Amino acid sequence: MMWSTLSRAIKCWIPEEKRVPEKSYNGSLVLLIPKEATSLLKHQFSIGEAEIWRQNENNREIFVKPPVATSVRRVLDENNVMYTVVCEDVQNAINAERFLQNISVQRVLKNDFKMSWDKYHGLKDIYLFVEQLARDYPKRVRVVNIGKSFQGKMLKVAIFKSKKKNAKKIWIDGGIHGREWVSPAAVAYIMKELAQLNVSGNSPLSRIDFYVCPIVNPDGYEYSHTTDRFWRKNRSITKLSCQGVDLNRNFKARWKRQKKCGEDYAGDVPFSEPETKHMSNFIKKHLQNMEGFISFHSFSQVILYPYSYPLDENSTVINSSHYKNMVEVGERIADEINKVDGRLFKALAIHKFTDGAYGSSIDWAMDLGITYPYAIELRPDVSSEVPGFLLPPSQIIPASKEALAAVITLASAILKQSNSGEKNKRKIKKIYG
C-alpha cells in the first residue's frame, strides 16, 4: 500500500471538527516568578486570566493573558518581586514556531512524506508512521485500534513483541495533553528504535514486550495544531457544557472534582472520557506481566512517581521495599538521562511537583499493581529562555534520546528484578526440592 492510499484511509477515520478562526495570543506574557510570589496573584489565577504552566522548588513559569498583563506586572513591581520576562508576546513565539514548521513542510513536500524529527508532525502523519512501522516490520510490530476518541478518532497502540516467552511488559504513552508536542514526537522516536531493534541482540529492549500509544488525546492534539496552540484537554462536551476534560485527572485514583471548566477539569466522574476508558480497559486486559508504565509529558525535566497526595512519613506504603525500589529506579532514570546531553533531571513524588493532580494515570497504574509507574516531563526546564511548550524543533532529537534513555533504564531495572526473582525461586526449589 502506498503512502497516498494510507493517507486516504486514515483521513476517513478522523472526522473534521468545525473549523473556527485560530486563537490569537497577542499581548500574552510568560513570566518566571519566585514560588512565594504566586500568593500575590491569587485573583488572576482564580478568574482564569493567569495560569501556572510549570514549577520547580523555587520558581513558577506563569502564563498571563492580556487583560491582566499590566496589573500582574504592577503587583509584582509594587511588592519588589524579582521576575524574568520569558516571553513579551506569546503570539510572536507561536509565529516563529510556525515559520520553522513551514520550512520543514516545504522540504517534505519536495521529497514525499517521510517521518522526521526536525518538525512537529500532525496526527495524520504520526498515524501514517505507526501503520508503516507495522508494514515494514510485520514480525516485530502489530498495530491495534483500542477504541475511539470523543470525536471518533482512532486510539492506536503499537505492540512490539520480543521473542521471549512470558516476557515482562512496559506501557508507554504520549500526547495526553494536546499542547505538549514534544511528547508524541519523542514516543514516535522510541517506536522507531523499538521497531528497528535486533531482537536477537543483547539490548534490554529486546527482552521486553512494549505497548505504545503515541497520542492518548488525538482530538486535543489535532486542535492544538489547527486552532489553539495551547489547548490542553480533550474536546468532549461535559454535563456542565464545558469544552474538554483533563485526561490526566480523569483516572480512578483518588479522583477529585476540580474547578469547573478549568484547565485541569477532571470530568463529571472518573473514566467519564472515552480516551481514558479505552486506555484503562486495554491495559487491564494485558495486565499480566505489566511491570512498567511511562507517560511522557512536557515540560520541566522531572521524573514523577506516585502519589499526587502526601503520605505520612510513617506510612507502610512509602516505607515498603516495593515503594523504595520504585523511587530508587526513578532516581536511576534521572541519572541516566542526565548523561545523555548534560541536562539536569530530578526524580520526585507528584505532590512535591504540582498541587491537586488527583486522578493521574500513574497513581492509577500504581493502584493497579504496576511496579514502576512514572510520568516523565521532558525538556525544557522551568528556567528556559523560551516558553516551555514551544520547544524548538531542533531539540526534538535530543529530547527523544533522553526519553529513550529512560525506557532503556526502566527495562534494565525490570529485567534485573526478574532475574533476581528467578534466582531466588531456583534457590528455594533446590533447598526444598
N, C-alpha and C positions, 0 to 999 in steps of 0.2 A: 504494500500500500504506500503510495507516495504521500509526501507531506501535505499536498493540497487536499487529498482525499480525507486524511486525518483531520485537517483543519475544518473541512465542511461538516464532518461528523460531530466534532466537538462543538462547533457552533450551534448545532441543533440541541445540544444538551444544556446550553447556557442561555436562558431567556434574558432578553434585554430589559433592564429597568428603565422606566420612563425617564428620559434624559431631561435634566434641568441645567441651568447655567452653572458653570464651575464656580465653586465658592471662592471668594477673594479674601485674602488675609492682609490686605493693605493696611498699614499702620499698626499691625500687631507686633508685640515685642516678645523677646525671650530674654529673661534676666537670670543671673546666678546670684542668689542671696544667701546669707547665713541662715542656718537652721532656725535660730531663735527669732529671726525677723518674720517668719510666717505668721506668728500670732498677731502682728500688726495689720495683716491683710485678711483677717477672717471674713470681713464683709464682702470683699471682692471674690473670695473663694465661694462663699455661701450663695451668691447670686449667679454663679457660673461665668463670671467675666474674667476670672483668672483660674489657672489650673496648675497643680504641681505635676510636671512631666516626669521628673525623676529626682532621686535624692541619694545622698550618702551620709556618712556620720556627721559631716559638718555643714554641708551645703544643700540647697534646693534649686533645681532648674525650674523656673516657672514661666508659663505661657500667659501673656496678658493681652486681652482684647482691646481694640481701640477706645471704646467708651470709657475705660478706667485707666488707660495708659498714663495719662497725666497725673491722676490722683495717686496711683501707685508710686510713681517716682517721687511725688511730693511727700507722701507719707514716709518713704524711706529716707529722703533727704532731711526732713524735719526731725527725724529720730537718729540722725547721724549714722545711718547704716551704710557700710561699705558694700557696694554691689557692682557687678560687672554686666554690661550690656552685651549679651552673646549675639543678639541679632536685633538691629534697629528697625527693620521692616521685614517681616517673615515672608511676605509675598515676593520680595526680591530674591530671597533664598530659594523659594519654590521655582521662580523663573530660571534661576541659574541651574537648578537640578534638571528642569525640563530641557534646557538647552543641551546639556550633556546627554540626556536621553535621546534627543532628536539626532544628534551626531551619530550615535550608535545605531539608531534605527535606519538611517540612510545607508550605513555600511552594510547592515544586514540585508536590506532590500537589493543591494547590488550583488550580493553573494548568495542569495537564497537563505531561507531560515536555517539557523543552526544555534543551538543553545550556547550562550556565552555568559561570562561573568564580568563583563565590562559595562553592563547596564542592568537596570531592574526590569525584569520581564513581567508582562501581564499574565492573567490567569490562563488564557488560551495557550500562550507559549509554554507555560510550565506544564500544563496538561499534555500538550504535544510531546514534550520532552519525556514525561513519565511513560506515555504509551510507546515511544520509540525505544526506551530502555528495555521494555518487555519484548519488543520485536528483535532488538539486536542481541539480547542475552536471554533467550527463552528458557534455558536450563537454570538460570540463576534468579530471574525476576518474574514475578506474576503480579498483575495489577487487578485489584478488585474494587468495585464500587460499593461502599458500605451504607449508602443512603443519599438523600438529597438535602440541600440547604433549604432555608425558608423560601428562597426564590426559585428553587428547583434545580440548582446547580449540583452536579455530582460531587460527592466527597470521595476522593480517591486515596487508596492505600496501596503502596507497593510492598510486596513481601519478598525479601531476599533470603533464600534458603541456603543453609550450609549443607555439607554432606554428612554432618554428624547426626547420629540418631539421638532423639530426645534432647536436642540442643537447647541451651538456655536462650531466652528471647529478650530483646530490647525494643521498646516502643519509642519512636521519635516523631515529634510533630513540630510544625511551624505555622506561622500566619494565623494564630488565634486572635490577634489584634490586627485590624486591617492596615494601619499606618506603619507597622513595623516591617518595612520592606526587606531589610537585610535578612530577616528570619527565613522566609521561603527561599531566598537566594542561597543561603548557607545550607539549608536542608537539601536543596537540589544538588549542590556540590557534593554533599555527603552521599547522596544517591548515586551520583556518577562514580564515585570512588568505590562504593559497595558493589556496583554492577561490574566494574572492570577488575575487581579483585580476583586473584588466583586462589580459588577455594581450596586448592591442594597445598597452598603455601603455609607459612608459619605465622602470619598475621593473626592477632586475636580476633579480628573481624571475620576471619574465615571459619570460625568455630561457633558463631552466634547466628541465630535467626533474627532478622530485623523486620519490623513492621513500621513503615514510614508513611506518614500523612503530611505532604508538603504544605498544604493550606487547609487548616481546620475551618477557617472563616472565609470561604470563597466570595460570598456576597460583599462583605466589608472590604476585602482586599481589592476586588474589582472597583468598588465605589471610590476607594481612596485613589485609584488611578484615573478615574473618569471625572469625578465631581468634587470630592472633598479630600484633599491630601492628608488631613489629619483625622480621618474617620477611624474610630477605634472598634466599635461594636459590630454586631451583625446587623441585618436590615429588617428584622421582624417588626411587626406592629404589636405592641403589648396591649393588655387589657386597659392600661392607663392611657392608651393612644400615644405612647412614646415610640420613637423610632429607634429600635435597636436595644440589644442586651449585651452586656459584657460577658462573653462566653467563659472567661476565666474567673467568673464569680457565680457561675450557674451550676457548678457541680455539687453533689450532695455530700458536703464535708463541712460541718459547722456553718451551713448556708445561713445567710443573714440578709434581711431586706436592706437595700442601700437606698440612697437618695433617689426619689422618683425622677426618672428621665435623665439622671446624671450620667457622666461618662462611665462610671462603674456600676450602673444599674444592674442588679443581679437577676432580674426577671421576676415573674409572678410567683414561681415556685422552682425548686431545684429541678434541673433537667427539663425545663419548660421549652427549651430550644431544640430543634431537630438536630443541629450540629453536635451538641454535647450528648444528646440522647443516642445518636448513631455511634459516636465515638466510644461512649461508655459501654454500649451493648457489644460492640465489636471486641473491645479489649477483654471484657468478661468472658466472651466466647473463647478467646485464645489465652486465657489467664495462666493455664498450666505452664510452668517453667518460665513465666514472665518475671524476670529479675530486675530489669532496668527500665527507666522511664525518663526521657528528656524532652522537655518542651522549650523550644528556642524562642527567645523574645529579644527586643532591644528597647532600651539601652541602659548601660550603667557599669558593665563589666563585673558582674557578680554571679556567683553560683548560689542559687537559693535552694534550701531544703525545708521540709515541714518543721514547724507548723506556722500558720498565719496568726496564731494566737499564742501568747506566752504561757508556758507551763511552769509550775512551781519547781524550784531547784531540787526539791526532794522527790519530784515525781518519779514513779517507777518507769515511766516511758523514756524520759531523757537520760535516765541512769542505767537503762538496759544496755547490754552489749550490742544488741541489734542497732539501736539508735546511735550509739557512739561510733559504731562501724560505718554507718551511713554518713555521719559528719566527717569522719576521717577520709572517706573516699571523696567526698565533696571538696575537702581541702586539697587532696591529691590532684583532683581535676583542675583546680585553680592553679596549682603549682606547675602542672604540665602545660597549661595554656600559656602561662607567663613565659615559658621557654621558647614559644613559637616566634614571637616578634617583640618581646620585651615589654608588652603591655601588662599592667598590674590588674589582676582579677582577685577578688576575695570571695570566700565562702561564708555564708551566714544564714540564719533562720529567716524565713519570710517576714515574721513580725518585727524583726530588727531593721528591715529594709523599707517596708511600707506599712501603713496602718489600714486595717479593715479589709484585708484581702481574703475574706471568708468565702468559701465555696470555690477555692482554687483547684486546678486539676491535679497538682502534686500532693495536696492534702488528701484528696480523694484516692489517688493512687496508693498513698501510704496506708490509708484505712483499708484499701482493698487487699493489702498484703504484699505489694510490690516492694522489694527490698531496698532498691536505690532509686528514689524519685527526685528529680531535680528540674528546676526552671533556670535556664541559663540566659542571662541578659548579656547580649553581645555588645560590640562597640557602638558608640564611643563611651568614655566615662562621663561623669556629670560635669567635669570642668572643661569639656570640649569647647573649641572655638567656633563650632557650628551647631545649630540646633540639632539635638540628638537624633531625631527621626529622619533628618536629611543627610545621613551619612553619604559622603561622595562615592560614586560608583567605583572609583579607583581603590576603595578599601573593601570591596566585596570579597575579593580573593583572600586577602589577609584575614578578614573576619571568618571566612569559611574554613580556612586552615585551622584557626583556633577552635572552631566548632568541631571539626574533625578530630582534633587532639582530645577534646572532651569525650567523644564517643569511643575512641581507642582506649583511653584511660579507664572508662567505665567497663568496657568489655574485658579488659585485662583483670580488673578487680573481681568481676563476676566469675571469670574462669579460675582465678586464684582461689576464691572461696569454694568453688565447685570441686576443684582438685583436692583441696584440704578436706572437704567433706567426704570425698570418695576414699581418701587415705584412712580417715577415721573409721569409716564403715569396714574397710578391709582389716584394720587392727582388731575391731570388735569381733568380726567374723573369725579371725584367727585365734582369738583368746577363747571365745565361747563355742567355736566350732560351728 
